[in-house]
């Protein structure tokens, strides 16, 4: 038996070995724990019959010497990739030590851990019936935590809905550490009946570590208009939300109740911005995800919708133009979702640039949409968001800094940029002063190549391009910027290779003394209040109601007489009409605007990239007539 170190090389794809498949069992973790206890006997038996070799592997952190969680990819002598869990098909997760029976012969073992740590690989020539002990040492190319940059993924589903693969909290925790994520914010659904914030904290906190916080969130709002997957209002993830309101309401349930999922056509309709309001009231931040994603597929046959074999199924953020002109009511959007969604991600970037070009300051983020119950779906952190937080890490700090745009999103390359020492999201006065843009970049440690190009973008368009012919694994340079106009800049760093891995910073803003953020649209409401049976005009009160998810909060009250009243209100507010002796009624100036809702729910991804769409939404939402038909209460 012999082994040798070699440079990182791409393993061939393959199936798991027959031997290891025999070791797997539907009972999952419980069964495997039993197998570990039997290992001493089993290893001896394997060697005795001379059918397989055995490999004992240890993975250590170079700085601490301690065992390191990681991903292990073993390509055995038959060319098969060893897989342990169907939700992860690129190898298996490891807490720092593993033992595997393998066919004798040439075997390649590759160890990776996220983007900052250099992957290592060894080739072993396993002898029949022999045992091999091998140690791997993981070295950080760069420790971004020490620089104040923390990586996380807040769009991760424990149970997305497929439920094709059993999932445990322990496996999620091991995966998060193996991907070297400082935090993972785990979304619905969970392995809990009727989950509460307290139940989730009880599961996640004990499984957290100083270098890997597990917390919960929701992909919410995750809203289909009247349960129609062809008319998706848009999906968002949130971060840092307190689980109980001051009145004790369960925020998880309030957010779930405010979103209509596929086929929930009878569910009361709430708009995304009403969930955004609840998230912000609970000290959280909210970000649109995969805003330009759609596909053709079969849908229907439930909820009163006919079966269609080729329908445009949408995850698009068609409500985003409304939420923009009414606020914005959200903090940013993913410029990267899913590592291979190149066209949708490019359109997401163009959408973000469009919003910034019209004066909105929104963070650029990235998330994976990982789904642990889906075969091959348990890969959080590709993409991931890095956020700059000076001092010690905390979830509230991360939430605030991410909303402020102190971020870069990446599928691999690492990109640190400061302008005059300040991170992305910072604001500078335009003029003749020269500003120093300091840039550092690294190729991902789990990659096989180096860096390909660095782009400086001004207002979303190329301003400077630096190409690297020798594919370096790290770069460092300074650029100078002198900006006399209102503008914004960001950087994009691309890696070499077919996977087109990329990192994108949030924006650096230049403003003059005339800059003002866009004013939210106010709605002129012409309200009529009549008896539902006689159409006679009524007199009473109109109350402005702010919905936080499904939770109603009253604010201003205005009296009216003669069945009419005109008000100027925020578009995010509903109105409740109250008349003595009548049941009150609540109407929304947006939902009751049939023309506006028809326009919004039929938008395409091309429409999202056209500013005329936003202008029309602004126009259509600025004035509405509301007819309250009140019915007398029974004595």
N, C-alpha and C positions, 0 to 999 in steps of 0.2 A: 504494500500500500504506500502511496506517495501523494503529496498534495503540494500545490504551489499557489502563491498569490498572483493575481493578474489584474490588469486594469478593468474597469467596469465595462461589461459588454452586454448587449441585449440578449436575453435568453429566448430560446424558441418557445412558441406556444405549444400547449399539449394538454392532455387529460391527466387527471390524478392517477396515481398508481393503483393497480388492483389490490396490492397488499394493504395500502393505507385505506382504500375504500372499504375493505373488510373490517378495518378497525372502527369505521364510523358507524353510528347508530342513530335512529330517529330520536332517541331520548336525549341526544345532544350532550350538554355539559355534564349532567349527572352520570351518564354512562362513561364519559371519558375520564372522569375522576376515578371511577372504579378501575379503569384500565391502567391508570398511572400506578395505582397501588399494586397491581399485578405485574408491573413492568419487569422487576428483577427476574421473576420466573420466566416471563415471556421472552426476554432478551436471550436468556440462556437456551431456551428451547429453540429459538430461531437459529442460533449459532450451531446447536447440536445437529439439526437436520441439514445444515449447510445450504439453505435456500436463499437467504438474504444476508446483507450486511446491515450493520447498525451504526448510525451516526449520532453522537452526542454533541450538541452545539451550545456554546455559551457566547453571549454578545455583551460586551462591556463598553461603558462610556469611557472615552480616553481621559477625560478630565477628572472623573470621580472614581473610576475603577469599579463602579457598581454595575449590576446587571441592567440592561437597557431594553425597554419595550421597543419593538421593531416589527417590520414585515420581513418574512423569510420566503424567498422564492427558490425552490429546489427543482432543478430539471434532472431527472434521474437518467440512468444508463439507457433506458428505452426511449428517451426523449419526451417523457411525460412530466407535466408540471404537478407537483404535489399540492393538493387543495384539501383543506380541512372543513370549511364551512361554505355552503353554496352561495351565501350572500357575498362572499369575497372570493373571486376566482383568479386572483393574480398571485396566489401563494397562500400563506396563512399568517395570522397575527401571533406574536410571541411575546411573553413577558420578560424575556432575557435568557431563556434556557429551553432547549427542546431535545427530544430524543425521537428518532424516526427509523423504522426498518425500511431499507431501500434495496433495489436490485444491485448486485455487484457490477462494477464497471465504472466508466467515466461519469462523474456526477458534478454538476455545477450548482453552487449555492450562492445566492446573492442576498445581501442584507441592506435594507434601506430604512430610513426614518425621516419622513418629511423632506423639506426643501433645504434646510440649513445644514444638514449633516451629510457628509460624503458617503455615498454608498460604497460597499466593499463586496468583493466577489472572490471566491476560491474554487478551484477545480480539484476534485478528489478522485483518486483511483481506488475504488472500494473493492477490497478482496472478499471473496465468497466466505461467509461465516465469520468475518472479522468485525471488530469494533474500532471505530475511529472517533477520537476526541478532537474537536477543533474549536478554536476561540477566534472570535471576530472583535475588532476594536473599532468603535465608531468615533470619528473626529468631526467636530463642528468646523465647517468652513467659515462661518460667521455666527456669532451669538447675538441675534437681534434683540433678545430680551434685555441684555446688558446695555443696548443702545436705546431702550425705551419703546421698542416695537414688538407688539404682541399679536400672534396669529390666532384667528378663530374662524369658526364656521357656525352660522346661525340658521342655516336652512338644511337641517338634517332630520329625517323622519325615522323614528324607531319602528313604527308600523305605518306604512304609507297607505295600505289598503289591500295590497296583493296577498299578504300573509302566506306567501308561498314557502317562506323559510322561517323557522322559529328563531326568536331573538330574545336575548337576555340583557339586562342592564350591565352585567359583568362583561359581556362581549363588547357592548358599546364603549364601556370605560377603557377596556384594553385597546380597542381600535383608536380611540382618541389619543391615547398616549403613544401608540405605535406611529401615529401620524405627526407627533410632536406639536400638537395643538395646545396652546395655552388655555383655550376654552372651547367647549362645544355646547351649543345651546340646542337642546334636543326637543324636537317638535312632535306633534300628535301623529298617530295615536301612540299610546304607551301600554305596556303590559299591566294595566291597572283597570279595575272596574270602577267607573264613575270617578275619574281622577280629580283630586283637589291639589292646590299648590302645596299644601302641607305633606300630602302623600308623595308627591314628586320630590320635594326637598329631602324627605326621609330616605328615598332611594338613591338620590344623586350625590348628596353631600358626603356620605361615608365612602363613596367610590371616587371622590375627588382627591387631588394631590396638589401640593404647592405649585407644581409646574403644569397642572392640567385641571382646570375647574370644569365640572359638569353642572350645567344648569338647564332649565327648561324654557321653552318659548312655544309659540305657535306659528305655523304658516297661516297667519290671519291678519287682515281679512283674506279669505280664499273663497271668492264670491262669484257665483254664476247667476246671472240675472234670471230669476224665476226658475232656477235649476237647469237652465239650458246651457250645455257645454259649448254650444256654438256662439253664445253671447256672454263670454266670460268678462266680468268687470275688472278682473285682475287679481293677482296673488301678491302678498307681501309677507315678509318675515319681520319679526320684531325682536328687540333685545332689551334686557334690563327691566322688565315689567314687574311691578309688585303684584303679588297674586291675590290680594284682598283690597277692596275699596275701603275707605274710612267707615263706610256703613257695614262692612263685613261681607259684601257680595263677592262671589267667586268669579274672578276675572276670566278664568279659563272658560267657564260656561257662558259668560256674557259674550265673549268673542266668538265662540262656536255658534251660539244662537243667532249672531248677527250675520252669519255667512250662509248662503244657500249653496249647497253642494250639488253635484250631478243629480238630476231628477227631482230635487226638492221643490217642485213647482208650487206647492201649496204653502210654503214657508213665507212668513211676512218678509217683505223686502227692506233691507237696510243698505245704505250706501257705504262704500269703503271709507269715506272720510269720517263717518260716525264711529267706526272702529279705530281709526287713527286718533280721534279725540280721546277715546278711552285709554289707548296705549300711552299717549302723552300725559294724561292725567295721572297715570300710574308710574310716572318717571321713566318711561321707556322711550325708545326710538323705533321708527318704522321705515322700511325700505321696500320699494317695489322690486320684484324678482322676475326673471325671464319675460320682460315686457313685450318682446316681439315674437314669442314662441307660438307656433300653431302647426297643425298637421292635418292630413286627410285620413279619415278612418271611419269605422262603423260606430254608430251610436244610436240610441233611442230604444223604444220598446218599453219604457217605464215613464212614470210621472205624467202621463198623457201625451208624451212625444212619440211619434211614429218611428219605426225602425228605419234607419238610413245607412246604406253600406258605404257611401263616400260623402261624409260631411266634413266641413271645416271645423275640426275640434280645436278649441282655442284656450291657451293660457295667457293670452295677450292682456295687457294693461289698458283696456279701452277707456276705463274711467280716469286714467291718469291725466288727460287734458283738462277734465273738469276739476280734479283735485289740485291741479296746478293753478288754474285761474281763480279758484276759490281760496287759495292759500298762498304758497303750497301747504297742503296738509300732511305731507310726508317729508322725510329727511334726506332721502337719496334713492338711488336705484342701482341694481346690479348691472355693471357693464360687462360682466362675465357670469354666466350661469351654465354649468356643465362644460367639461373641457373640450368636447367635440362639436359644440353647437356654433360653428364658425359664422354662418350667415346670420343667425339670430343674435349672436353676441355683437357682431359688427353693427347691426341695426340698433341694438341697445346702446352702444357707444354713440352712434349718431343722434339718437334721441336725447341722451344726456348732454351732448354738445349743443343741440338745438335749444334746450332749456337754459343752459348757461349763456348762450348767445343772446337770450332775451332777458337777461338780468337775474335769473334765479340761481341761487347758490345751493347746490345739492351735492352730497357726497357720492363718490364713485366707490362701489363695493363689489364684492364677488362672493358667490356661494355655490355649493355643490349640488343641492337638491338630492343628496344621498338618501337611499331608501333601504334600510336594513332587512326588510322582509321581502325584498325583490332579489331574484338571482343576479349576482354580480353587482348589486347596488350599494354595498356597504363600503363606500370610499369617500368619507368626509374629508374636507380640506382641499379638494381639487375641483374647483378653485377655492381659495380662502382669502380673507381680508386681513391685512396687517394694519394695526392702528397704533399711532404714536401716543404714549402716555408717559410723561416724565414722572419719575419716582416709582413707587411700588404699584403693581397691578391691582386693580379692583374692578368689579363688574360695573359699578356706577361710573367710574372714570372712563372705562372703555365705551360705555353707552354714549356719554356726552361727547367724547373725542371722535367717535365714529360719525355721529350726527353732525359734528363740526367739519367733517371732511379731512381730518388728519390721517389719511389712509392711502394705501395702495392695494389693488386687487391683483391676484396672480394665479396662474396655473403652473408655476414653477420658478421662473426667474425672480430674483430678489432685487428690489430697486429702492434705494434710499435717495431722496432728493430734499434739499433745503434751499430756500432762497433767503439770503442774508441770515442764515442760521435758523430760519423758521420753517415749520413743516408745511405740507400741502394743506389747503384750507385757509391759509393766511392771506391777509389783505394788505396791499401796498398802494401808496399814492403814485399816480402816473406823473410823468415829468421827464426831466433830462438826466436824472440820477442813474448811475450804473448800479445794477444789482448783480450779485454773484450767485449763480445757481450751481451748487455743489452736488455732484452726482456720484454715487457708488452703485455698482451692480455685480451680481454673482449668478452664475448658472446654477440651476437646481442640483442639489446633491444626488437626487434620484435619476438624473438625466444621463445620457450617453454622450452628448455633444456640449458645445459651448454657446457663446452668445453670438448673435447674428447682426443685430442692428439696434441703434438707439435713435428714437425720434423725439424731437421737441415740437410740440403742436401748439399753435397759437389760434385761439378761437376754434379749435377743432380741426384746423388745417395744418399740413406740414410746414414747419418753419426752418428746421435744421434736421439733417439726416447724417448719422455717422454709421458707416458699415464696418464690420470687422471681418477681414478676410481670413484671419488665422483662428477664428472661433475661440477667443479667450474665455477662461472660466471666471474671470473677474475683471472689472474695469473701474477706473476712477478718473474723473475729469471735472473741469469747471467750465461753465459757459457764462457769458455776461448778457444781461438783458437790460436794454434801455427802452422803456415803454412810455410814449407820450400820450397815448389814448386809453380809453377804457377797453380792457381786454383781459383774457385769462390764458394761462399756459398750463400744459400738463406734459408728462413724459410717458413714452411707451418703449419698453425694452423687450425685444424678441429673441428667443433662443433658436438655434439651428435645428434642423430636423423636420420630419414630416408632421409631427404632432402640433407644430405651430404654437408652442408655449409662449405666453406673453405676460408681462406685468404692466399695469397702468396706474399712474398716480391720480389722486384727486387734483383739483385745480389750485393754482396760485392766481389770485385776483389782483388786477390793477383797476383803480377807480379814480375818478376826479371828484371835484367838490360838488358836482351836479348829480352824482349817482344817488338814486333812491331805488330801493327794491320795488318791484311791481306791486301795485295796490290790489288786494283781493277784490273780486267782483262783489258788489252789493246788488241785491235783487229788489226791484220794485214790485211789490205784491198788491194787486187790486183784488181785494177779498169781498165776496158776496156771501152773506149768511142768511139762509132762508129755512122755512119749515119744509121738511122733506115731502109732506103730503099736500100742503096748500100752496107752496111756493111764496108764502107771505114773508116779507122781510122781518128780521129779528134784531133785537138789541141786546148787547151783552159785552163780553170781553174777549180779546185775542191775547193769548199768552205765547211768548217765544219759548220754545222748548229745545234744549240742546240734548241730543242723544249721544250717550257714551256707550257705544255698542248698542245693546238693547235697553240701557238704563237711562230713563228720562230725567232731566233736570230743568226745572222751570227758571226763567229769568224775568224779562220785562213783561208787564201786563198793560194793555192798551184797551180802553173802552171804545165801543162803537155804537152807533145808533142808526136806525133806518136801514139796516141790513147791508151796509157798505163801510169799508175802511180801506185806506191805502197806507202801506207801510214800506219803509226801506229797511231791509234786514240782511244779515249775512246769508249767503246761499247755503251755508251748512246748518241752518236753523230750520226747524219745523214750527208750525203754528197750530195751536189748539184753540178752538172756538168754544166758549162757554156761554150758555144762556139758561137763565133760571127755568127749571121745569123740563129741560131738554138734556138728553145724553150728549156729552161733549164729543167732538170729533177732532182728529189730528190729521193735518195734510202737510206734505212736503213741497216746497216750491220747485224742487228738482224732479222728484218722482211723479208729481202730477203734471209735469211739463211733457206731454206725450211726444211732441215734436223733438224736443231735446233728447229724450231717452231713446227714441227710435234712431236718431243720428248717432248717439254714442255707442249703442249696442251693436251697430253694424259697421263700425270702423275696421279698417284693415291695418296691417303693419305699415303699409305705405302711407296711410293717412296719419299715423302717429309721427311720421317724420316730416310732415308738412305743416308749417306754422299757420296756414290758413285754417286748419282744423281747430287749433286753439282759439283763433279769432272768432270762428263761428260759434264755438262753445261759449265764449265770452258773450257774444251777442245774444245767443238763444237763451242764456241763463239770466240775463240782466232784467228781464221783465216777464211776469207770469200772472195769469188770472186764476184765482182759486175760488171754487164754489163749495161752500160748506152746506150740506143738506142735513139738518139736525132733526132728530126724531124725539117726540115727547116721551118722557119716561113714564112708565106705568105707575099708577098710584101705589 
